[in-house]
């Protein structure tokens, strides 16, 4: 499943290519598993709208579209503004293509732009989800744009990070994967961050010391930023908005390296199942 760096790479790539373009037509496949909003609602919300931005929230790509002029550094939604939420699931891809490029199998949505290019959502296993989010005004004034559930790993403060794990009896690996705590962190980057911090994935989250949590936050943010810089990890189906693979898989220290020597101490990397997920660690470097 694409994780934070992969989703960030795709969102940035799509944003750079389609910002300011008008969506003139919508085609959807009719496969019900893919759509959390009805296909009619998606078409009505997006047809004729202009793409204002494409960003990442956790593991979700958020395409913001509007029908009126946008102001710089806008923080509040405007009337007619909608957000198209794209969750890639296990095998989803979001591609910006010329119309003459053959439509890939398992394409479930095509947004045709005014210049003829197409934003295509492709998902062979159909675990991805597409939906419309409409910010509405509440009693306390306009609601913020879509924010997801958990904290943002790249910007969370040290105080907030430490507070997330206090009193938690679950293994730290499982806590890192809990999207209501930290949204966007998945199996690859949890393993890599724990290795960088020297912490075993089985350790109880609530028993980690302050110093260990300081190291873990620093390691997690460093790993995520490095992965974004290298375009993410292509270990399965992941490609960016132009169909290119990432390169961070070449820098993995533990993930996918079971039985291979640790790059630091030479001990064989171990793989166990923890919280239902394959988990990789060095039994010497991680305490």
ChimeraX attribute file (.defattr): number of C-alpha atoms within 10 A of each C-alpha:
attribute: neighborCount
match mode: 1-to-1
recipient: residues
	/A:1	20
	/A:2	30
	/A:3	24
	/A:4	27
	/A:5	29
	/A:6	28
	/A:7	32
	/A:8	27
	/A:9	23
	/A:10	29
	/A:11	23
	/A:12	18
	/A:13	19
	/A:14	23
	/A:15	18
	/A:16	12
	/A:17	15
	/A:18	21
	/A:19	16
	/A:20	16
	/A:21	18
	/A:22	22
	/A:23	24
	/A:24	17
	/A:25	17
	/A:26	20
	/A:27	15
	/A:28	18
	/A:29	13
	/A:30	12
	/A:31	12
	/A:32	13
	/A:33	12
	/A:34	25
	/A:35	21
	/A:36	14
	/A:37	16
	/A:38	15
	/A:39	22
	/A:40	10
	/A:41	11
	/A:42	21
	/A:43	18
	/A:44	13
	/A:45	20
	/A:46	25
	/A:47	18
	/A:48	19
	/A:49	23
	/A:50	23
	/A:51	22
	/A:52	20
	/A:53	19
	/A:54	24
	/A:55	19
	/A:56	22
	/A:57	22
	/A:58	25
	/A:59	24
	/A:60	28
	/A:61	24
	/A:62	25
	/A:63	22
	/A:64	25
	/A:65	27
	/A:66	22
	/A:67	18
	/A:68	12
	/A:69	9
	/A:70	13
	/A:71	7
	/A:72	6
	/A:73	6
	/A:74	8
	/A:75	11
	/A:76	14
	/A:77	21
	/A:78	17
	/A:79	13
	/A:80	13
	/A:81	23
	/A:82	26
	/A:83	25
	/A:84	22
	/A:85	22
	/A:86	24
	/A:87	23
	/A:88	26
	/A:89	19
	/A:90	18
	/A:91	18
	/A:92	26
	/A:93	26
	/A:94	28
	/A:95	20
	/A:96	21
	/A:97	19
	/A:98	14
	/A:99	14
	/A:100	9
	/A:101	9
	/A:102	8
	/A:103	14
	/A:104	12
	/A:105	9
	/A:106	15
	/A:107	19
	/A:108	23
	/A:109	23
	/A:110	22
	/A:111	22
	/A:112	23
	/A:113	23
	/A:114	15
	/A:115	13
	/A:116	13
	/A:117	20
	/A:118	24
	/A:119	22
	/A:120	22
	/A:121	23
	/A:122	22
	/A:123	24
	/A:124	16
	/A:125	13
	/A:126	20
	/A:127	15
	/A:128	24
	/A:129	20
	/A:130	23
	/A:131	19
	/A:132	23
	/A:133	19
	/A:134	18
	/A:135	19
	/A:136	15
	/A:137	14
	/A:138	8
	/A:139	6
	/A:140	6
	/A:141	9
	/A:142	14
	/A:143	15
	/A:144	12
	/A:145	18
	/A:146	18
	/A:147	14
	/A:148	15
	/A:149	13
	/A:150	15
	/A:151	21
	/A:152	20
	/A:153	20
	/A:154	16
	/A:155	9
	/A:156	14
	/A:157	13
	/A:158	13
	/A:159	9
	/A:160	10
	/A:161	20
	/A:162	21
	/A:163	13
	/A:164	16
	/A:165	20
	/A:166	13
	/A:167	12
	/A:168	15
	/A:169	13
	/A:170	17
	/A:171	18
	/A:172	23
	/A:173	25
	/A:174	20
	/A:175	22
	/A:176	28
	/A:177	19
	/A:178	15
	/A:179	18
	/A:180	13
	/A:181	18
	/A:182	21
	/A:183	23
	/A:184	30
	/A:185	24
	/A:186	21
	/A:187	19
	/A:188	21
	/A:189	26
	/A:190	26
	/A:191	25
	/A:192	22
	/A:193	27
	/A:194	26
	/A:195	25
	/A:196	20
	/A:197	21
	/A:198	20
	/A:199	24
	/A:200	21
	/A:201	26
	/A:202	17
	/A:203	16
	/A:204	18
	/A:205	23
	/A:206	18
	/A:207	16
	/A:208	19
	/A:209	12
	/A:210	11
	/A:211	10
	/A:212	16
	/A:213	19
	/A:214	16
	/A:215	17
	/A:216	23
	/A:217	21
	/A:218	16
	/A:219	21
	/A:220	24
	/A:221	17
	/A:222	15
	/A:223	21
	/A:224	26
	/A:225	16
	/A:226	15
	/A:227	24
	/A:228	21
	/A:229	14
	/A:230	19
	/A:231	23
	/A:232	28
	/A:233	25
	/A:234	18
	/A:235	17
	/A:236	11
	/A:237	15
	/A:238	25
	/A:239	25
	/A:240	24
	/A:241	23
	/A:242	15
	/A:243	14
	/A:244	11
	/A:245	19
	/A:246	22
	/A:247	17
	/A:248	21
	/A:249	17
	/A:250	11
	/A:251	14
	/A:252	18
	/A:253	22
	/A:254	28
	/A:255	22
	/A:256	18
	/A:257	16
	/A:258	17
	/A:259	13
	/A:260	14
	/A:261	16
	/A:262	20
	/A:263	13
	/A:264	10
	/A:265	10
	/A:266	12
	/A:267	15
	/A:268	18
	/A:269	21
	/A:270	19
	/A:271	18
	/A:272	14
	/A:273	9
	/A:274	14
	/A:275	14
	/A:276	8
	/A:277	13
	/A:278	14
	/A:279	22
	/A:280	28
	/A:281	28
	/A:282	27
	/A:283	16
	/A:284	15
	/A:285	17
	/A:286	14
	/A:287	14
